Amino acid sequence: MRRSLPTPFYIAVDTGGTFTDCVWLEQGRLRMLKVFSTPADPSQAIAQALDLAIRKAGVPRPLTLLHGTTVGTNTLLQRRGARVALVTTAGFESAVEIGRQARPKLYDFFFERIEPLVPSDLRFGVEERTSSEGGILTAPSSEALAQLPERVAHADPEAIAISLLFSFANAANERSVASALSSLNLPVSVSHEILPEFREYERTSTVVMNAYLQPVMQSYLERLASRTNDLAAGRNAKNTGAKRITSATRVFVMQSSGGITSLPAAVREPVRTVLSGPAGGEVGAAVMARRSGFERIISFDMGGTSTDVALVDGEIRPGSQSEIAGLPIGVPMLDIHTVGAGGGSLARFDAAGALRVGPESAGADPGPICYGRGLRPTVTDANLILGRLQAQRFLGGDFVLDLQRTRQVIKEWLLQQGSRLTLPQFAAGVVRVINATMEKAIRVVSIERGYDPREFALVAFGGAGGLHACELAQALGIPRVIVPAMPGALSAFGILFSDVVKDYSRTVLWRVTGGLPVERMEKEFSTLRTRTERDFRSEGWRGGIRLSRTVDLRYRGQGYELNIPYSRGLIADFEREHRRRYGYGYDGREVELVTLRLRGTVRSPLRRLKANSAELDARPIGSSGPAQKCLVSFNGREGPTTVYSRDKLRIERKYPGPAIVTEYSATTIVPPGARFWLDRSANLMIGLSK
């Protein structure tokens, strides 16, 4: 008799600056837990979270880990990546440093440019040239190729990036160079594989970034996979009470484009994971809002270190050009705007005595003052002083915030700063300053993109999102705030339900004269489709592959493009979107097809679950008591406020503000005059008065 295979045990883990969040599916019920992050080695916190989850797993079954990581982002921000050698076309060695000559601060005479990731002594030129049409004008000589490995090896690099001029049109010369350098046995990133698109500066920056991250990400992911296997097999010495799952463990990594990829692919192209965690948050926000009937949302993810905001108009669509740590990156990424504003953001007074908050953060170590070790005031401390955070209800009561220590330390700090502000005045000022920073971020993704925020719902999540969402919504005229179930771990939830995604592109630069070159476009898309299917099958994916085709277009002479879904009405759709985005169009002006893009998607097995087939458990460790009253400051006035436990709210019953809604992973503030209720999708809905 044939035995049925056990259902895999899916666990999603999102590593943040303060907390590491874990979400998994157990007997049809979504479970969650949070542990403090370990910045020195994020895999330690992940191992701790997995250990706790495995203890609750019950029956033995294969383990599948879906991971959202900040290792790539932190490596770039802290400049702790590999020593990279760049091989490029002779005469263009300095292109990566010259850049676009763009000045972010036009009138700042003291502005300092971002240093490239590759210093001048690690850049090597090769005598070769490919034309813009793809013709090989000069092939690298055999003598030059024979000498190249020795030249590069002399610089003692840890990784190599190769980016030759116009390699997107013909990659023959790049292949020759890559083949010659293979004898060095170093990680090699090649531009026609990473980003076969025009704009040599952006392409070179992207492939250099990939090489810069590759050894770091490879070491981290291999260490994570090893620890995951040990935990799953019950080999952890500290894991004495855990039941053995199995050594058949699979690890997948969230990409910046909003889909997961295999561990080998993430190691090969880590540049695609630099916004891994925030991408999971946007996916989770869209999924939960759609369950409540909202297709147009602004996601607002406020964590301990930063705030990520994004706009979703019907469907999630990645962009093709972005910037990380001041450096351009050309791989598909969700349009997420990040600011240094989180619960751990540090407050300070500048030289003129003005109050500033962030972007510096207390992080997980030492953390806010109320966590017991910090010595400088943070946003979390301010919310605690104002009564917006309840000391006994943090993390379901598992972790008690130290209000007395917070008051004492901040009083002493204010005296040291020479400030005459009272504690409530200072705390209210911290909240106003951080709200101004986050309001500006929301304007960037909405108003500055041609969208009216009043037509959207604000989906607030992250550990601190619910504390500030209503004030931000009122400032922007947004009528509805949605706080989804498990808000403090929504990024992990989004990762858990993410599809497997692969993106491919090719720059063509075709002018449209008369009609669309449909036959040529179909031929190029067919080539991309063949590569997509080959890559999915080589990784063992057997589900149906859904293909999505888009095209970057522009009017001739423009230096920027719009990405439009491919159809026979492509030109008309482009002109319509151009008018909506910029307020004008050009009748009769020639249009250029710039880049063809293909996205392949294999749906997650968990997507088969119906909207409510998996129950949402917001209290896996501890639960809160009945409603009570406390004093909370709103707009400088302190008044009695009802404190509710989210798990005690009745479905569809409307409650009046002011109120505090507490749960395991977050706290939500409802201002006076607002009304809130739990809908049948377990989302907390807040209607704001106009």
VMD Tcl script that draws the C-alpha trace (Angstrom):
set ca {
  {0.00 0.00 0.00}
  {1.41 3.36 -1.07}
  {1.97 5.81 1.78}
  {1.05 9.48 1.22}
  {3.82 12.01 1.68}
  {3.53 14.29 4.75}
  {2.54 17.92 4.19}
  {5.61 20.20 4.37}
  {5.98 22.37 7.45}
  {6.14 25.92 6.05}
  {7.78 28.57 8.25}
  {8.38 32.20 7.22}
  {10.97 34.25 9.09}
  {11.54 38.00 8.66}
  {14.62 39.52 10.26}
  {14.20 43.11 11.42}
  {16.45 45.58 13.20}
  {14.82 44.96 16.59}
  {12.73 41.78 16.30}
  {12.84 38.59 14.25}
  {9.31 37.51 13.33}
  {8.22 33.95 12.66}
  {4.90 32.81 11.14}
  {3.86 29.24 10.36}
  {0.82 27.15 9.58}
  {-0.09 24.56 12.20}
  {-3.20 22.36 11.83}
  {-4.97 24.93 9.70}
  {-4.11 27.76 12.08}
  {-1.59 30.55 11.50}
  {0.78 30.89 14.43}
  {3.28 33.62 15.21}
  {6.10 34.52 17.57}
  {8.66 37.28 17.93}
  {12.19 37.09 19.34}
  {14.81 39.80 19.71}
  {17.14 40.05 16.72}
  {20.85 39.31 16.96}
  {22.47 41.92 14.65}
  {25.95 40.40 14.91}
  {24.65 37.13 13.44}
  {20.97 37.19 12.35}
  {20.92 33.41 11.98}
  {21.13 33.05 15.78}
  {17.73 34.70 16.29}
  {16.32 32.70 13.39}
  {17.57 29.46 14.97}
  {15.92 30.46 18.25}
  {12.62 31.23 16.49}
  {12.74 27.97 14.52}
  {13.53 26.03 17.68}
  {10.40 27.38 19.39}
  {8.27 26.75 16.29}
  {9.57 23.20 15.85}
  {8.71 22.43 19.47}
  {5.08 23.19 18.62}
  {5.11 21.41 15.25}
  {3.83 18.06 16.50}
  {4.08 15.44 13.73}
  {7.33 14.85 11.79}
  {7.32 16.34 8.28}
  {9.64 18.11 5.81}
  {10.65 21.65 6.79}
  {10.44 24.54 4.30}
  {11.93 27.86 5.47}
  {10.91 31.05 3.64}
  {13.24 33.86 4.67}
  {13.18 37.64 4.41}
  {16.60 39.02 5.20}
  {18.22 42.41 5.83}
  {21.77 41.09 5.45}
  {22.14 42.52 1.94}
  {20.78 45.93 2.91}
  {22.90 46.17 6.05}
  {26.01 45.07 4.17}
  {25.54 47.94 1.72}
  {24.69 50.51 4.38}
  {27.64 49.54 6.55}
  {30.05 49.02 3.62}
  {31.08 45.57 4.86}
  {30.93 43.68 1.58}
  {33.58 41.81 -0.38}
  {36.67 43.24 -2.01}
  {35.52 43.43 -5.65}
  {37.52 43.67 -8.87}
  {35.70 45.29 -11.80}
  {36.58 44.29 -15.37}
  {35.17 46.64 -18.00}
  {35.84 48.06 -21.44}
  {39.18 49.89 -21.62}
  {38.62 53.62 -21.22}
  {35.48 53.16 -19.14}
  {37.11 52.14 -15.86}
  {35.95 55.36 -14.18}
  {32.33 55.23 -15.39}
  {31.25 53.61 -12.13}
  {32.66 56.64 -10.27}
  {31.67 59.40 -12.71}
  {28.05 58.20 -12.69}
  {25.40 60.56 -14.05}
  {26.79 63.74 -12.54}
  {23.50 64.09 -10.71}
  {23.60 66.23 -7.58}
  {20.90 65.29 -5.06}
  {21.55 68.58 -3.27}
  {22.02 71.07 -6.08}
  {22.99 74.08 -3.96}
  {25.03 72.30 -1.30}
  {28.67 73.23 -1.96}
  {29.82 70.76 0.69}
  {27.88 67.77 -0.59}
  {30.03 64.62 -0.68}
  {29.44 62.06 -3.40}
  {28.91 58.42 -2.52}
  {32.14 56.51 -3.00}
  {31.86 53.60 -5.47}
  {32.08 50.08 -4.11}
  {35.18 49.44 -6.25}
  {38.25 51.66 -5.73}
  {40.29 52.73 -8.75}
  {43.11 50.22 -8.16}
  {40.62 47.35 -8.50}
  {39.28 48.39 -11.92}
  {40.70 46.68 -14.98}
  {40.14 47.61 -18.62}
  {39.99 45.18 -21.54}
  {40.59 46.29 -25.14}
  {37.29 45.32 -26.76}
  {34.24 47.01 -28.27}
  {30.69 46.02 -29.18}
  {28.47 48.38 -31.19}
  {25.10 49.59 -29.94}
  {23.48 47.32 -32.57}
  {25.33 44.25 -31.27}
  {28.16 43.98 -33.78}
  {31.56 42.89 -32.46}
  {33.87 45.73 -33.50}
  {36.87 44.51 -31.50}
  {37.18 41.15 -29.78}
  {39.58 40.83 -26.83}
  {42.86 39.35 -28.00}
  {44.03 35.95 -26.80}
  {47.12 37.59 -25.28}
  {44.98 40.04 -23.27}
  {42.72 37.24 -22.05}
  {45.72 35.14 -21.04}
  {47.22 38.01 -19.01}
  {43.93 39.14 -17.41}
  {43.74 36.49 -14.62}
  {47.22 37.39 -13.39}
  {46.42 41.13 -13.43}
  {43.24 40.60 -11.44}
  {44.72 38.06 -9.03}
  {47.53 40.50 -8.16}
  {44.88 42.81 -6.59}
  {43.71 39.97 -4.30}
  {39.94 40.36 -4.83}
  {37.25 38.26 -3.13}
  {34.78 38.56 -6.04}
  {34.76 39.76 -9.64}
  {32.26 41.90 -11.56}
  {32.30 42.03 -15.37}
  {30.47 44.78 -17.25}
  {31.43 45.54 -20.85}
  {29.96 48.24 -23.07}
  {26.79 47.16 -24.94}
  {27.02 43.59 -23.68}
  {23.21 43.54 -23.51}
  {23.16 43.66 -27.32}
  {25.81 40.95 -27.78}
  {27.37 39.08 -24.86}
  {30.15 37.31 -26.81}
  {32.99 39.46 -25.44}
  {31.70 39.20 -21.87}
  {31.56 35.43 -22.15}
  {35.18 35.36 -23.32}
  {36.30 37.49 -20.38}
  {34.27 35.43 -17.89}
  {35.75 32.23 -19.27}
  {39.28 33.58 -18.94}
  {38.70 34.54 -15.27}
  {37.08 31.24 -14.29}
  {40.52 29.83 -13.43}
  {40.68 32.12 -10.37}
  {37.86 30.16 -8.69}
  {36.23 33.34 -7.39}
  {32.54 34.35 -7.51}
  {32.00 36.07 -10.87}
  {29.04 38.35 -11.63}
  {28.46 39.05 -15.33}
  {26.29 41.95 -16.45}
  {24.50 40.23 -19.36}
  {23.28 37.59 -16.90}
  {22.40 39.94 -14.03}
  {20.97 42.88 -16.02}
  {20.98 42.73 -19.86}
  {19.82 46.34 -20.20}
  {21.19 49.65 -21.47}
  {22.56 52.51 -19.33}
  {26.09 51.32 -18.61}
  {26.41 53.15 -15.30}
  {23.30 51.59 -13.75}
  {24.15 48.18 -15.21}
  {27.73 48.34 -13.92}
  {26.58 49.56 -10.50}
  {24.13 46.66 -10.26}
  {26.63 43.95 -11.22}
  {29.25 45.43 -8.87}
  {26.67 45.42 -6.06}
  {25.93 41.77 -6.79}
  {29.61 40.85 -6.58}
  {30.01 42.96 -3.44}
  {27.23 41.02 -1.69}
  {27.89 37.54 -3.04}
  {30.53 36.20 -0.59}
  {28.70 37.73 2.40}
  {25.30 36.36 1.41}
  {26.75 32.98 0.48}
  {28.39 32.62 3.89}
  {25.25 33.76 5.72}
  {22.78 31.61 3.77}
  {24.96 28.51 3.99}
  {25.28 29.03 7.74}
  {21.51 29.50 7.99}
  {20.82 26.37 5.95}
  {23.20 24.36 8.15}
  {21.53 25.55 11.37}
  {18.09 24.91 9.90}
  {19.05 21.35 9.00}
  {20.46 20.75 12.48}
  {17.30 22.05 14.12}
  {15.02 20.11 11.80}
  {16.97 16.92 12.46}
  {16.98 17.50 16.24}
  {20.78 17.85 16.43}
  {20.81 21.11 18.39}
  {22.21 20.49 21.86}
  {19.92 23.13 23.35}
  {16.91 21.67 21.58}
  {16.37 18.84 24.06}
  {12.58 19.06 24.03}
  {12.04 19.54 20.30}
  {10.54 16.76 18.25}
  {12.50 15.67 15.22}
  {11.08 17.06 11.99}
  {13.32 15.77 9.20}
  {16.64 16.57 7.58}
  {14.84 17.15 4.26}
  {14.95 20.94 4.66}
  {14.47 23.49 1.89}
  {15.33 27.19 2.20}
  {13.91 29.94 0.01}
  {14.64 33.67 0.10}
  {12.32 36.61 -0.49}
  {13.30 38.90 -3.37}
  {12.89 42.67 -3.66}
  {10.45 42.08 -6.53}
  {7.80 40.49 -4.30}
  {8.42 36.77 -4.88}
  {10.59 34.04 -3.40}
  {13.52 32.32 -5.05}
  {15.62 29.24 -4.29}
  {18.68 29.42 -2.04}
  {21.16 28.74 -4.91}
  {19.56 31.55 -6.97}
  {19.78 33.93 -4.00}
  {23.45 33.07 -3.54}
  {24.09 33.59 -7.26}
  {22.20 36.91 -7.49}
  {21.97 38.42 -3.99}
  {21.39 41.88 -5.48}
  {17.78 40.80 -5.98}
  {17.26 40.44 -2.20}
  {18.27 43.86 -0.86}
  {14.65 44.81 -0.05}
  {13.67 41.31 0.97}
  {11.76 42.04 4.20}
  {9.90 45.19 3.06}
  {8.75 43.37 -0.07}
  {7.12 40.72 2.11}
  {5.28 43.45 3.98}
  {3.79 44.92 0.82}
  {2.68 41.48 -0.36}
  {1.10 40.73 3.02}
  {-0.66 44.11 3.14}
  {-2.16 43.61 -0.32}
  {-3.33 40.07 0.51}
  {-5.01 41.08 3.77}
  {-6.60 44.25 2.36}
  {-8.00 42.31 -0.59}
  {-9.73 39.96 1.85}
  {-11.63 42.99 3.16}
  {-12.49 44.24 -0.33}
  {-9.80 46.93 -0.70}
  {-7.72 46.92 -3.89}
  {-6.21 50.43 -3.58}
  {-4.01 50.75 -0.54}
  {-0.97 52.52 0.88}
  {1.06 50.11 2.98}
  {2.68 51.61 6.07}
  {5.22 49.38 7.81}
  {6.78 50.96 10.90}
  {9.24 48.71 12.62}
  {11.96 49.27 15.16}
  {14.55 50.84 12.85}
  {12.79 52.17 9.76}
  {9.45 52.79 8.07}
  {8.61 51.39 4.64}
  {5.71 52.79 2.61}
  {4.36 51.69 -0.77}
  {1.29 52.24 -2.91}
  {-0.70 49.40 -4.48}
  {-3.27 50.30 -7.11}
  {-5.02 47.01 -7.83}
  {-1.92 44.85 -8.24}
  {1.65 44.86 -7.06}
  {4.02 45.94 -9.83}
  {7.79 46.17 -9.38}
  {9.85 49.02 -10.79}
  {13.06 48.62 -12.74}
  {15.21 51.44 -11.36}
  {15.87 52.21 -7.73}
  {18.59 53.31 -5.36}
  {20.07 51.64 -2.30}
  {22.59 53.38 -0.02}
  {22.96 56.10 -2.65}
  {23.86 53.64 -5.40}
  {21.64 52.85 -8.42}
  {20.25 49.34 -8.79}
  {18.50 48.13 -11.94}
  {16.93 44.77 -11.00}
  {13.12 44.63 -10.48}
  {12.13 45.95 -7.07}
  {8.86 46.95 -5.51}
  {8.46 50.72 -5.33}
  {9.06 50.95 -1.58}
  {10.16 54.21 0.00}
  {12.14 53.80 3.20}
  {12.92 56.41 5.85}
  {14.90 56.13 9.06}
  {11.87 56.36 11.34}
  {11.03 53.50 13.68}
  {10.18 52.72 17.25}
  {13.88 52.67 18.10}
  {14.69 56.00 16.37}
  {16.77 58.16 18.71}
  {15.75 61.68 19.73}
  {18.28 64.50 19.99}
  {18.60 68.29 19.97}
  {20.62 69.84 17.15}
  {23.06 72.75 17.47}
  {20.19 75.26 17.23}
  {18.19 73.48 19.94}
  {15.61 71.98 17.58}
  {14.30 68.50 18.34}
  {15.33 65.83 15.82}
  {14.32 62.17 15.68}
  {16.19 59.53 13.66}
  {17.54 58.21 11.39}
  {19.91 56.78 14.05}
  {18.32 53.89 15.92}
  {18.84 52.10 19.21}
  {18.20 48.81 17.38}
  {17.91 45.60 19.37}
  {21.10 46.31 21.34}
  {20.87 48.34 23.54}
  {17.29 49.08 22.41}
  {14.90 51.72 23.83}
  {15.26 52.82 27.44}
  {12.09 50.96 28.44}
  {13.65 47.65 27.34}
  {16.04 47.93 30.29}
  {19.43 48.76 28.73}
  {19.13 51.85 26.52}
  {20.22 55.29 27.73}
  {18.93 57.58 24.97}
  {15.23 58.38 24.38}
  {13.42 56.77 21.46}
  {9.98 56.91 19.84}
  {8.95 53.80 21.79}
  {9.86 55.54 25.05}
  {7.81 58.59 24.03}
  {4.75 56.45 23.30}
  {5.13 54.74 26.67}
  {5.28 58.08 28.52}
  {2.17 59.34 26.71}
  {0.25 56.22 27.76}
  {-0.11 55.00 24.19}
  {1.92 51.88 24.98}
  {0.81 49.74 27.91}
  {3.77 48.48 29.92}
  {2.05 45.25 31.03}
  {0.61 44.36 27.60}
  {3.76 44.37 25.46}
  {4.28 41.09 23.54}
  {1.19 39.62 25.17}
  {2.60 40.31 28.62}
  {5.74 38.24 28.00}
  {7.93 41.36 28.17}
  {7.16 44.17 30.63}
  {8.25 47.70 29.68}
  {10.05 49.64 32.42}
  {8.08 52.90 32.73}
  {9.81 54.09 35.92}
  {13.29 53.68 34.41}
  {12.16 55.44 31.22}
  {10.91 58.48 33.14}
  {14.04 58.70 35.27}
  {16.58 58.29 32.45}
  {14.82 60.79 30.14}
  {14.54 63.36 32.95}
  {18.29 63.13 33.50}
  {18.94 63.26 29.75}
  {16.82 66.42 29.35}
  {18.76 68.09 32.16}
  {22.04 67.19 30.45}
  {20.74 68.74 27.22}
  {19.71 71.92 29.02}
  {16.08 71.48 28.00}
  {13.19 72.86 30.04}
  {10.60 70.58 28.40}
  {8.47 68.44 30.68}
  {8.31 64.71 30.01}
  {4.85 64.91 28.31}
  {5.93 67.91 26.22}
  {9.10 66.16 25.11}
  {7.28 62.89 24.32}
  {4.58 64.70 22.33}
  {7.29 66.55 20.39}
  {9.05 63.29 19.53}
  {5.80 61.86 18.15}
  {5.07 65.00 16.09}
  {8.56 65.02 14.58}
  {8.55 61.34 13.65}
  {5.02 61.69 12.20}
  {6.21 64.54 9.97}
  {8.98 62.33 8.59}
  {6.57 59.48 7.86}
  {3.90 61.77 6.39}
  {6.48 63.04 3.90}
  {7.32 59.45 2.96}
  {3.66 58.67 2.21}
  {3.44 61.79 0.05}
  {6.43 60.55 -1.98}
  {4.68 57.30 -3.01}
  {1.26 58.91 -3.54}
  {1.03 62.61 -4.38}
  {4.44 62.74 -6.06}
  {3.43 59.74 -8.21}
  {0.18 61.39 -9.32}
  {-2.16 59.63 -6.85}
  {-4.64 61.19 -4.42}
  {-4.12 59.51 -1.00}
  {-7.76 60.26 -0.10}
  {-8.78 57.55 -2.58}
  {-6.80 54.85 -0.76}
  {-6.91 52.97 2.52}
  {-3.87 53.06 4.80}
  {-2.79 49.54 5.80}
  {-0.72 49.89 8.98}
  {1.51 47.15 10.31}
  {4.87 46.55 11.91}
  {5.28 46.68 15.65}
  {4.77 50.48 15.76}
  {2.53 51.09 12.72}
  {-0.75 51.09 14.63}
  {0.56 53.69 17.10}
  {0.90 56.37 14.42}
  {-1.37 55.34 11.52}
  {-4.52 57.28 12.47}
  {-2.67 60.56 12.98}
  {-0.97 60.17 9.60}
  {-4.25 59.27 7.90}
  {-5.98 62.33 9.38}
  {-3.13 64.59 8.20}
  {-3.44 63.25 4.63}
  {-7.24 63.00 4.49}
  {-7.22 59.20 4.24}
  {-10.66 58.01 5.41}
  {-9.88 54.42 6.39}
  {-7.09 52.69 8.32}
  {-6.74 48.90 8.20}
  {-4.67 47.12 10.83}
  {-4.43 43.51 9.58}
  {-4.30 40.47 11.77}
  {-0.82 39.81 13.21}
  {0.39 43.32 12.25}
  {3.75 42.96 13.97}
  {4.62 39.99 11.77}
  {2.84 40.87 8.52}
  {6.08 40.87 6.53}
  {6.65 37.26 7.57}
  {3.01 36.51 6.68}
  {3.52 38.02 3.21}
  {6.66 35.94 2.73}
  {4.76 32.80 3.76}
  {2.17 33.32 1.03}
  {4.50 34.67 -1.69}
  {4.77 33.03 -5.09}
  {8.01 31.89 -6.72}
  {9.02 34.67 -9.11}
  {11.71 35.10 -11.77}
  {12.21 38.28 -13.82}
  {13.89 38.58 -17.21}
  {14.51 41.55 -19.49}
  {16.24 42.70 -22.66}
  {16.85 46.19 -23.99}
  {15.90 46.56 -27.68}
  {15.59 50.34 -28.36}
  {13.14 50.08 -31.28}
  {11.40 53.09 -32.78}
  {7.71 52.66 -33.53}
  {6.93 53.97 -37.01}
  {3.46 53.09 -38.19}
  {2.48 50.10 -36.06}
  {3.89 47.84 -33.38}
  {6.63 45.42 -34.55}
  {4.54 42.54 -33.21}
  {6.51 39.77 -34.93}
  {9.87 41.00 -33.61}
  {8.45 41.47 -30.11}
  {6.92 37.99 -30.05}
  {10.27 36.51 -31.10}
  {12.12 38.26 -28.25}
  {9.44 37.32 -25.73}
  {9.67 33.72 -26.94}
  {13.41 33.71 -26.19}
  {12.77 35.06 -22.70}
  {9.99 32.50 -22.17}
  {12.31 29.62 -23.09}
  {14.88 30.81 -20.55}
  {12.15 31.24 -17.90}
  {10.84 27.70 -18.34}
  {14.36 26.25 -18.35}
  {15.31 27.97 -15.10}
  {12.11 26.96 -13.30}
  {12.46 23.34 -14.35}
  {16.15 23.22 -13.43}
  {15.19 24.16 -9.85}
  {12.59 21.42 -9.70}
  {9.40 23.53 -9.90}
  {6.64 21.48 -11.50}
  {3.62 23.78 -11.24}
  {2.19 25.80 -14.10}
  {4.19 28.91 -14.96}
  {2.19 32.11 -15.31}
  {3.87 34.60 -17.66}
  {3.42 38.37 -17.53}
  {4.79 40.56 -20.33}
  {5.47 44.30 -20.03}
  {7.37 46.91 -22.05}
  {9.29 50.06 -21.08}
  {8.30 52.89 -23.44}
  {9.15 56.57 -23.86}
  {8.71 59.39 -26.32}
  {11.76 59.78 -28.51}
  {14.21 62.14 -26.86}
  {13.09 61.42 -23.32}
  {15.50 60.05 -20.74}
  {12.97 58.09 -18.68}
  {10.45 55.33 -19.43}
  {7.07 54.04 -18.30}
  {6.41 50.33 -17.88}
  {3.18 49.23 -19.60}
  {1.57 45.75 -19.83}
  {2.03 44.32 -23.33}
  {-1.02 44.34 -25.62}
  {-1.94 45.35 -29.16}
  {-3.03 48.70 -27.72}
  {0.39 49.28 -26.15}
  {1.00 52.75 -27.62}
  {-2.41 54.09 -26.63}
  {-1.99 52.66 -23.12}
  {1.40 54.36 -22.83}
  {0.06 57.74 -23.92}
  {-2.85 57.44 -21.47}
  {-0.54 56.55 -18.58}
  {1.87 59.38 -19.52}
  {-0.98 61.90 -19.28}
  {-2.14 60.49 -15.96}
  {1.36 60.47 -14.47}
  {2.72 63.75 -15.82}
  {-0.40 65.67 -16.85}
  {0.47 65.95 -20.56}
  {1.23 63.95 -23.69}
  {2.64 64.46 -27.21}
  {0.27 63.88 -30.10}
  {2.05 62.36 -33.08}
  {5.48 62.22 -31.42}
  {7.53 59.13 -32.17}
  {7.54 56.45 -29.46}
  {10.43 54.12 -28.58}
  {10.18 50.58 -27.24}
  {13.10 50.46 -24.83}
  {13.09 47.24 -22.79}
  {11.01 44.06 -22.98}
  {10.29 42.40 -19.62}
  {8.95 38.96 -18.74}
  {7.93 37.78 -15.28}
  {7.45 34.08 -14.61}
  {5.41 33.03 -11.58}
  {4.71 29.66 -9.97}
  {2.00 30.03 -7.37}
  {2.75 29.17 -3.76}
  {1.14 25.93 -2.53}
  {-0.35 27.96 0.34}
  {-2.21 30.19 -2.14}
  {-4.68 27.35 -2.58}
  {-6.05 28.15 0.86}
  {-9.32 30.05 0.74}
  {-9.42 33.47 2.36}
  {-10.66 32.23 5.73}
  {-9.70 28.55 5.63}
  {-6.66 29.25 7.83}
  {-7.61 30.73 11.16}
  {-5.56 33.66 12.40}
  {-4.03 33.28 15.83}
  {-2.94 36.62 17.26}
  {-1.97 35.31 20.70}
  {0.32 32.25 20.49}
  {2.08 33.11 23.75}
  {-0.07 34.67 26.45}
  {-3.26 36.72 26.12}
  {-4.51 40.02 27.47}
  {-7.21 40.71 30.02}
  {-10.58 42.48 29.74}
  {-11.08 46.12 28.74}
  {-9.89 48.76 31.22}
  {-9.43 52.52 31.42}
  {-6.24 54.57 31.43}
  {-5.10 58.14 30.79}
  {-3.69 58.82 27.30}
  {-2.47 62.06 25.74}
  {-4.08 63.09 22.41}
  {-2.98 66.39 20.83}
  {-1.54 67.61 24.11}
  {-4.65 66.78 26.14}
  {-4.81 63.88 28.52}
  {-8.08 62.01 28.84}
  {-9.60 58.68 29.85}
  {-9.20 56.01 27.17}
  {-10.52 52.46 26.98}
  {-7.98 49.69 26.50}
  {-9.23 46.66 24.57}
  {-7.67 43.30 23.86}
  {-8.03 42.60 20.16}
  {-8.93 38.97 20.78}
  {-11.89 40.11 22.91}
  {-13.45 42.34 20.22}
  {-16.69 41.06 18.72}
  {-16.89 40.68 14.92}
  {-18.67 43.57 13.16}
  {-19.48 45.38 16.42}
  {-18.46 49.05 16.21}
  {-16.57 50.63 19.10}
  {-15.98 54.36 19.70}
  {-12.64 56.10 20.15}
  {-10.52 57.11 21.90}
  {-9.19 53.63 22.47}
  {-6.08 51.49 22.67}
  {-6.24 48.04 21.07}
  {-3.51 45.70 22.30}
  {-2.40 42.34 20.96}
  {0.66 40.12 20.97}
  {2.60 41.78 18.15}
  {1.45 45.42 18.16}
  {-0.60 48.20 19.72}
  {-3.13 50.36 17.85}
  {-4.20 53.88 18.86}
  {-7.72 55.02 17.88}
  {-8.20 58.81 18.28}
  {-11.31 60.56 19.64}
  {-14.16 60.73 17.13}
  {-13.11 57.60 15.23}
  {-14.90 54.25 15.20}
  {-13.36 50.80 14.85}
  {-14.44 47.20 14.41}
  {-13.19 43.75 13.45}
  {-14.45 42.56 10.08}
  {-14.98 38.92 9.08}
  {-11.47 38.70 7.61}
  {-9.98 39.43 11.06}
  {-8.80 42.90 9.97}
  {-9.20 45.82 12.38}
  {-11.02 48.57 10.47}
  {-10.85 52.19 11.66}
  {-13.14 54.84 10.18}
  {-11.86 58.37 10.73}
  {-14.09 61.42 11.08}
  {-13.66 64.06 8.38}
}
mol new
graphics top color blue
foreach p $ca { graphics top sphere $p radius 0.5 }
foreach p [lrange $ca 0 end-1] q [lrange $ca 1 end] { graphics top cylinder $p $q radius 0.2 }
display resetview
